[in-house]
Amino acid sequence: MRQENDLGKDPIGRLVVRIALPSMLAQLVNVLYNIVDRMYIGNIAQTGDLALAGVGVCGPVITMVGSAAALIGIGGAPLMSIYLGEGKREKAFAVVANCFLMLCILSVALTAVLFPMKEPMLLFFGASKATISYADSYFSIYLTGTIFALLSAGMSQFIICQGFAKIAMLAVALGAGLNIILDPVFIFAWNMGVPGAAVATVLSQFASCCFVLSFLFGKRPAIHITFGGYSVRIMRRVLSIGFTPFAIIAVDNIMIIAMNAILQKYGGAAQGDMLVTCATIAQSFMLVVTMPLSGISGGTQTILSFNYGARQIGRVKMAQRKIFLLCLVYTGLMTAAAWLGGKWFVQLFTNDAVIAEKALWAIRVYTLSLLPLGIQYEIVDGFTAIGKVQYSLPLSFWRKLVYFAALFLLPAIWGAESAFFAEPISDVAGPLVSIMVYLSVMKKVLDKRKERQPDA
């Protein structure tokens, strides 16, 4: 079978770039699912700012639903890569079959559970009386496409981990491109407003899903989707590995939900909705930072996993050094973009001068500590790639704990706007501890793997 990349033999430097860049671009394009909707919604005549606040409340809830794709996809992909590195093809096939089944079951279950409780949930997570109608209409339609969202995001991981990073990028680009075309048609030309944005997103996810599944059911990948060989043991191992990225995404979005609720509480009737709108714009910029960053650190996991399985420890170490460098370069560029070009980003969402000024300030606060955040991502994803979730999960949770402590403490002392500083505080405190653990543990873990017998 023809592959884009040979994970075990290609030069590490070029291999990292060839996988990291398409994965990063795929996630950058994937951001458009969120940002394009918000751009058009924010420019709806008369009601744009309130509608944007309502959809902003939906954003983290939707991403929490999507985190199920990380639980299965990012949980199964490193395991499959390790098996391929060990030469155990039958086990690799079994991992894909079990993950496909789990994604199908989980998507149906999530839709059935969330639909009856959507309105009180959105109110609890930061919607107000003025914004709940927008949040509810968007989320209700979005839920109907849960199965497409989970299958496209989850199963695309099994395309990347076989070396087909460009194919995975095309799957995301197809959906995002379609979303860009359909949004103005549904929102403005057909006068559907916020529900139109949701319909456009669901149709776009359907297209991505069809592309991903047609590839994985085809003959080109060495490991394709099969039926049978279902195993509780494999499912448990997938869930144990996938729990770290799942928890990271889920808690990241609880952080956003908590931010919205705190801003409503301390901002009050006078400023609450305005601050939530500013937070939505700032969080949209952070998606441009964190999703491509996760594409770099998460997409290249397959290099670490495969070579760890093959006990080529020198390649693992060299690859991680290259990945660290890419993460630092990207976060450095995004810091410059926030401070030099943030005002143009804000103008995509609002024409209100007061909101624009405050949203620009929020973006600059959020991005004060992006460089250490890049290190944090690769340390956590690096441990996850080799199956060492006993390190990755606590390190991720430590950063979240610092965030929540700052989020609840700062506004109680200095008022609503100080809540925005919880992000840079956690982006310094989290990586400091992660770096110490990485330096003391990773070399021992890799050396132990190198000494391990092939069938051990």
C-alpha positions as CSV (number, residue, x, y, z in Angstrom):
1,M,0.0,0.0,0.0
2,R,1.3,3.5,-0.9
3,Q,1.7,5.7,2.1
4,E,2.5,9.4,2.4
5,N,5.0,8.7,5.2
6,D,7.0,5.8,6.5
7,L,6.9,6.3,10.3
8,G,9.7,3.9,11.0
9,K,12.2,4.8,8.3
10,D,11.8,8.4,7.0
11,P,14.2,11.1,8.3
12,I,12.7,12.4,11.6
13,G,12.9,16.1,10.7
14,R,11.1,15.8,7.5
15,L,8.6,13.3,8.9
16,V,7.6,15.6,11.8
17,V,7.1,18.5,9.4
18,R,5.1,16.4,6.9
19,I,2.7,15.1,9.5
20,A,2.6,18.2,11.8
21,L,1.9,20.8,9.2
22,P,-1.1,19.0,7.6
23,S,-2.4,18.2,11.1
24,M,-2.0,21.8,12.2
25,L,-3.7,23.1,9.0
26,A,-6.5,20.6,9.4
27,Q,-7.2,21.9,12.9
28,L,-6.8,25.5,11.7
29,V,-9.4,24.8,9.1
30,N,-11.5,23.1,11.7
31,V,-11.6,26.3,13.7
32,L,-13.6,27.8,10.9
33,Y,-16.6,25.6,11.9
34,N,-16.8,27.7,15.0
35,I,-15.4,31.1,13.8
36,V,-17.3,31.3,10.5
37,D,-20.6,30.7,12.3
38,R,-19.7,33.4,14.9
39,M,-18.5,35.9,12.3
40,Y,-21.8,35.7,10.3
41,I,-24.0,35.6,13.4
42,G,-22.2,38.6,15.0
43,N,-23.1,40.6,11.8
44,I,-26.8,39.8,11.8
45,A,-28.6,43.2,11.7
46,Q,-29.8,44.5,15.1
47,T,-29.6,41.2,17.1
48,G,-26.0,40.2,16.2
49,D,-24.3,40.9,19.5
50,L,-27.0,39.1,21.6
51,A,-27.0,36.2,19.1
52,L,-23.2,35.9,19.3
53,A,-23.4,35.7,23.1
54,G,-26.0,33.0,22.8
55,V,-24.0,30.9,20.4
56,G,-20.9,31.6,22.5
57,V,-22.6,29.8,25.4
58,C,-23.2,26.8,23.0
59,G,-19.6,26.7,21.9
60,P,-18.0,25.0,24.9
61,V,-21.0,22.6,25.3
62,I,-20.7,21.5,21.7
63,T,-17.0,21.0,22.1
64,M,-17.7,18.9,25.2
65,V,-19.9,16.7,23.1
66,G,-17.1,16.5,20.5
67,S,-14.6,15.5,23.2
68,A,-16.1,12.0,22.9
69,A,-14.3,11.8,19.6
70,A,-11.0,12.4,21.3
71,L,-11.9,9.8,24.0
72,I,-12.2,7.1,21.3
73,G,-10.2,8.4,18.4
74,I,-7.1,9.7,20.2
75,G,-7.4,6.8,22.6
76,G,-7.4,4.2,19.8
77,A,-4.9,5.8,17.4
78,P,-1.8,5.6,19.6
79,L,-2.7,2.1,20.6
80,M,-3.1,1.1,16.9
81,S,0.3,2.8,16.1
82,I,2.0,0.9,18.9
83,Y,0.6,-2.4,17.6
84,L,1.8,-1.6,14.0
85,G,5.2,-0.7,15.4
86,E,5.3,-4.1,17.1
87,G,4.1,-5.8,13.8
88,K,0.8,-6.9,15.3
89,R,-1.6,-6.2,12.4
90,E,-4.5,-8.3,13.7
91,K,-4.6,-6.3,16.9
92,A,-4.4,-3.0,14.9
93,F,-7.5,-4.1,12.9
94,A,-9.3,-5.0,16.1
95,V,-8.6,-1.5,17.6
96,V,-10.2,0.2,14.6
97,A,-13.3,-2.1,14.6
98,N,-13.9,-1.5,18.3
99,C,-13.4,2.3,18.0
100,F,-15.9,2.5,15.1
101,L,-18.5,0.7,17.2
102,M,-17.9,2.8,20.3
103,L,-18.2,6.0,18.3
104,C,-21.5,5.0,16.8
105,I,-23.0,3.9,20.1
106,L,-21.7,7.0,22.0
107,S,-23.1,9.5,19.4
108,V,-26.6,8.1,19.6
109,A,-26.5,7.9,23.4
110,L,-25.3,11.5,23.8
111,T,-28.0,12.9,21.5
112,A,-30.7,11.0,23.4
113,V,-29.4,12.2,26.8
114,L,-28.7,15.8,26.0
115,F,-31.8,16.8,23.9
116,P,-34.4,16.7,26.8
117,M,-32.1,18.8,29.1
118,K,-30.7,21.3,26.6
119,E,-32.5,24.5,27.8
120,P,-31.8,24.3,31.6
121,M,-28.3,23.2,30.8
122,L,-27.6,26.2,28.6
123,L,-29.1,28.6,31.2
124,F,-26.9,27.0,33.9
125,F,-23.8,27.4,31.6
126,G,-24.2,31.2,31.1
127,A,-27.2,31.9,28.8
128,S,-29.4,34.8,30.0
129,K,-33.1,35.5,29.3
130,A,-32.0,37.7,26.4
131,T,-29.7,35.0,24.8
132,I,-31.4,31.7,25.6
133,S,-33.6,31.6,22.5
134,Y,-30.5,31.9,20.2
135,A,-28.5,29.3,22.2
136,D,-31.4,26.8,22.2
137,S,-32.2,27.1,18.5
138,Y,-28.5,26.6,17.5
139,F,-27.9,23.7,19.9
140,S,-31.1,21.9,19.1
141,I,-30.2,21.6,15.4
142,Y,-26.5,20.9,16.1
143,L,-27.4,17.9,18.2
144,T,-29.0,16.2,15.2
145,G,-25.6,16.0,13.6
146,T,-23.7,14.5,16.6
147,I,-23.1,11.2,14.9
148,F,-21.5,12.9,11.9
149,A,-19.3,15.1,14.1
150,L,-18.0,12.3,16.2
151,L,-17.4,9.8,13.4
152,S,-15.5,12.4,11.2
153,A,-13.4,13.7,14.1
154,G,-12.8,10.3,15.8
155,M,-12.1,8.1,12.8
156,S,-9.9,10.7,11.1
157,Q,-7.3,9.9,13.8
158,F,-6.9,6.4,12.2
159,I,-6.1,8.1,8.9
160,I,-3.4,10.3,10.4
161,C,-1.8,7.4,12.4
162,Q,-1.3,5.4,9.2
163,G,0.7,8.3,7.7
164,F,-2.0,9.9,5.6
165,A,-2.0,13.3,7.2
166,K,-2.9,15.1,3.9
167,I,-6.0,12.9,3.5
168,A,-7.2,13.8,7.0
169,M,-6.6,17.5,6.2
170,L,-8.7,17.2,3.1
171,A,-11.6,15.7,5.1
172,V,-11.6,18.7,7.4
173,A,-11.1,21.2,4.6
174,L,-14.1,19.7,2.7
175,G,-16.4,20.3,5.7
176,A,-15.1,23.8,6.6
177,G,-15.2,24.9,2.9
178,L,-18.7,23.8,2.6
179,N,-19.6,25.6,5.9
180,I,-18.1,28.9,4.6
181,I,-20.3,28.6,1.4
182,L,-23.5,27.5,3.1
183,D,-23.5,29.9,6.1
184,P,-24.3,33.1,4.2
185,V,-26.9,31.3,2.1
186,F,-28.8,29.9,5.1
187,I,-28.3,32.9,7.5
188,F,-28.9,35.8,5.1
189,A,-30.1,34.7,1.7
190,W,-32.8,32.4,3.1
191,N,-33.2,34.6,6.2
192,M,-32.9,31.7,8.7
193,G,-30.6,33.5,11.1
194,V,-29.0,31.5,13.9
195,P,-30.8,28.2,13.0
196,G,-29.4,28.6,9.5
197,A,-25.8,28.6,10.9
198,A,-26.5,25.3,12.7
199,V,-28.0,23.7,9.6
200,A,-24.9,24.7,7.6
201,T,-22.6,23.2,10.2
202,V,-24.5,19.9,10.3
203,L,-24.5,19.5,6.5
204,S,-20.8,20.3,6.5
205,Q,-20.0,17.7,9.1
206,F,-22.0,15.1,7.2
207,A,-19.8,15.8,4.1
208,S,-16.6,15.3,6.2
209,C,-18.0,12.1,7.7
210,C,-18.8,10.6,4.3
211,F,-15.2,11.4,3.1
212,V,-13.5,9.9,6.2
213,L,-15.6,6.7,6.1
214,S,-15.2,6.2,2.4
215,F,-11.4,6.3,2.8
216,L,-11.3,4.0,5.8
217,F,-13.7,1.4,4.2
218,G,-11.6,1.5,1.0
219,K,-8.5,-0.4,-0.1
220,R,-5.8,2.3,0.2
221,P,-5.2,2.2,4.0
222,A,-3.3,-0.8,5.4
223,I,-5.7,-1.0,8.3
224,H,-9.3,-0.3,7.3
225,I,-12.7,-0.6,9.1
226,T,-13.9,-4.2,9.7
227,F,-16.7,-5.7,11.7
228,G,-16.2,-8.2,14.4
229,G,-13.4,-8.9,16.9
230,Y,-15.1,-6.8,19.5
231,S,-13.3,-7.0,22.8
232,V,-14.0,-5.4,26.2
233,R,-10.3,-5.5,27.0
234,I,-9.5,-3.4,23.9
235,M,-12.3,-1.0,24.6
236,R,-11.0,-0.5,28.2
237,R,-7.5,0.1,27.0
238,V,-8.7,2.6,24.4
239,L,-10.7,4.4,27.0
240,S,-7.8,4.5,29.5
241,I,-5.5,6.1,26.9
242,G,-8.2,8.4,25.5
243,F,-9.3,9.6,28.9
244,T,-6.5,12.2,29.1
245,P,-7.3,14.1,25.8
246,F,-11.0,13.7,26.5
247,A,-10.6,15.1,30.0
248,I,-8.4,18.0,28.6
249,I,-11.1,19.0,26.1
250,A,-14.0,18.5,28.5
251,V,-12.4,20.5,31.3
252,D,-11.2,23.2,28.9
253,N,-14.8,23.7,28.0
254,I,-16.0,23.6,31.6
255,M,-13.4,26.4,32.0
256,I,-15.2,28.4,29.3
257,I,-18.6,27.7,30.7
258,A,-17.4,28.7,34.2
259,M,-16.0,31.9,32.7
260,N,-19.3,32.8,31.1
261,A,-21.2,32.1,34.4
262,I,-18.6,34.2,36.4
263,L,-18.9,37.1,34.0
264,Q,-22.7,37.0,34.2
265,K,-22.6,36.9,38.0
266,Y,-20.1,39.7,38.6
267,G,-20.9,41.7,35.5
268,G,-24.6,41.9,36.4
269,A,-27.4,43.1,34.2
270,A,-25.3,46.1,33.1
271,Q,-22.2,44.3,31.8
272,G,-22.8,40.5,31.9
273,D,-23.9,39.9,28.3
274,M,-21.3,42.4,26.9
275,L,-18.5,40.6,28.8
276,V,-19.7,37.2,27.6
277,T,-19.7,38.6,24.0
278,C,-16.1,39.8,24.5
279,A,-15.1,36.4,26.0
280,T,-16.7,34.6,23.0
281,I,-14.5,36.7,20.7
282,A,-11.4,36.2,22.8
283,Q,-12.1,32.4,23.0
284,S,-12.5,32.3,19.3
285,F,-9.0,33.7,18.9
286,M,-7.8,31.1,21.4
287,L,-9.3,28.4,19.3
288,V,-7.0,29.6,16.5
289,V,-4.1,29.1,18.9
290,T,-5.0,25.9,20.7
291,M,-6.6,23.7,17.9
292,P,-3.7,24.0,15.5
293,L,-1.3,23.6,18.4
294,S,-3.1,20.4,19.3
295,G,-2.7,19.5,15.6
296,I,1.0,19.7,16.0
297,S,1.4,17.9,19.3
298,G,-1.5,15.5,18.7
299,G,-1.0,14.8,15.0
300,T,2.6,13.8,15.6
301,Q,1.7,11.4,18.3
302,T,1.7,8.6,15.7
303,I,5.4,9.1,15.2
304,L,6.1,8.7,18.9
305,S,3.7,5.8,19.3
306,F,4.9,3.8,16.3
307,N,8.6,4.2,17.1
308,Y,8.0,3.5,20.8
309,G,6.2,0.3,19.8
310,A,9.2,-0.6,17.6
311,R,11.6,0.3,20.4
312,Q,13.4,2.9,18.2
313,I,13.9,5.2,21.2
314,G,16.5,7.4,19.5
315,R,13.8,8.3,16.9
316,V,11.3,9.0,19.7
317,K,13.6,11.4,21.4
318,M,14.6,13.2,18.2
319,A,11.0,13.5,17.1
320,Q,9.9,15.1,20.4
321,R,12.7,17.7,20.2
322,K,11.5,18.7,16.8
323,I,7.9,18.8,18.0
324,F,8.8,21.1,20.9
325,L,10.5,23.5,18.5
326,L,7.4,23.6,16.2
327,C,5.1,24.3,19.2
328,L,7.3,27.1,20.4
329,V,7.5,28.7,16.9
330,Y,3.8,28.5,16.4
331,T,2.9,30.0,19.8
332,G,5.5,32.7,19.3
333,L,3.8,33.7,16.0
334,M,0.4,33.6,17.5
335,T,1.5,35.9,20.4
336,A,2.7,38.4,17.8
337,A,-0.6,38.0,15.9
338,A,-2.6,38.7,19.0
339,W,-0.8,41.9,19.8
340,L,-0.2,43.3,16.3
341,G,-3.3,42.1,14.5
342,G,-5.9,41.4,17.1
343,K,-8.0,44.5,16.2
344,W,-8.7,43.1,12.7
345,F,-9.7,39.8,14.2
346,V,-12.2,41.5,16.5
347,Q,-13.7,43.5,13.6
348,L,-14.8,40.2,12.1
349,F,-17.3,39.8,14.9
350,T,-18.6,43.2,15.9
351,N,-19.0,46.8,14.8
352,D,-19.7,48.0,18.3
353,A,-16.7,50.2,19.3
354,V,-17.1,49.5,23.1
355,I,-17.3,45.7,22.6
356,A,-14.4,45.8,20.1
357,E,-12.1,47.7,22.5
358,K,-12.8,45.4,25.4
359,A,-12.6,42.2,23.2
360,L,-9.1,43.3,22.0
361,W,-8.0,43.8,25.6
362,A,-9.3,40.3,26.5
363,I,-7.4,38.7,23.6
364,R,-4.2,40.3,24.7
365,V,-4.7,39.2,28.3
366,Y,-5.5,35.6,27.2
367,T,-2.3,35.4,25.1
368,L,0.2,36.7,27.7
369,S,1.7,33.2,28.3
370,L,1.3,31.3,25.0
371,L,5.0,30.1,24.8
372,P,4.9,27.9,28.0
373,L,1.4,26.7,26.8
374,G,3.1,25.2,23.7
375,I,5.5,23.3,25.9
376,Q,2.6,22.0,28.1
377,Y,0.7,20.6,25.0
378,E,3.7,18.5,23.8
379,I,4.6,17.2,27.2
380,V,1.0,16.0,27.9
381,D,0.5,14.6,24.3
382,G,4.0,13.1,24.4
383,F,3.2,11.0,27.5
384,T,-0.2,10.1,26.1
385,A,1.4,8.9,22.8
386,I,3.4,6.3,24.6
387,G,0.5,5.2,26.8
388,K,1.8,6.8,30.0
389,V,-1.5,8.5,31.1
390,Q,-0.4,8.2,34.7
391,Y,1.7,11.3,34.0
392,S,-0.3,13.1,31.3
393,L,-3.6,13.2,33.2
394,P,-2.4,14.7,36.5
395,L,-0.2,17.3,34.6
396,S,-3.2,18.4,32.6
397,F,-5.5,18.6,35.7
398,W,-2.9,20.6,37.6
399,R,-3.1,23.4,35.0
400,K,-7.0,23.3,35.1
401,L,-6.9,23.4,38.9
402,V,-4.8,26.6,38.8
403,Y,-7.2,28.1,36.3
404,F,-10.3,27.4,38.4
405,A,-8.7,28.7,41.6
406,A,-7.8,32.0,39.8
407,L,-11.1,32.2,38.1
408,F,-13.1,32.1,41.3
409,L,-10.7,34.1,43.4
410,L,-9.8,37.1,41.2
411,P,-13.3,38.4,40.4
412,A,-14.3,38.1,44.1
413,I,-11.5,40.6,44.9
414,W,-11.1,42.8,41.8
415,G,-14.3,42.4,39.9
416,A,-15.6,40.7,36.7
417,E,-12.9,41.8,34.3
418,S,-10.1,40.3,36.4
419,A,-11.5,36.8,35.5
420,F,-9.7,37.0,32.1
421,F,-6.3,36.8,33.9
422,A,-7.0,33.2,35.0
423,E,-5.8,32.0,31.6
424,P,-2.2,33.4,31.6
425,I,-1.8,32.5,35.3
426,S,-2.6,28.8,34.6
427,D,-0.5,28.9,31.4
428,V,2.6,29.7,33.5
429,A,1.9,27.5,36.6
430,G,0.9,24.4,34.7
431,P,3.9,24.2,32.3
432,L,6.4,24.8,35.2
433,V,5.3,21.6,36.9
434,S,5.0,19.7,33.7
435,I,8.6,20.6,32.7
436,M,9.9,19.4,36.0
437,V,8.1,16.0,35.7
438,Y,9.1,15.6,32.1
439,L,12.8,16.1,32.9
440,S,12.7,13.7,35.8
441,V,10.6,10.9,34.2
442,M,10.7,10.7,30.4
443,K,14.2,9.5,30.0
444,K,13.7,6.7,32.5
445,V,10.5,5.6,30.7
446,L,12.1,5.5,27.3
447,D,15.2,3.7,28.5
448,K,13.0,1.1,30.2
449,R,11.2,0.5,26.9
450,K,14.4,0.2,25.0
451,E,15.6,-2.6,27.4
452,R,12.2,-4.4,27.2
453,Q,12.1,-7.7,25.3
454,P,10.1,-7.7,22.0
455,D,7.4,-10.1,23.2
456,A,7.3,-8.7,26.8
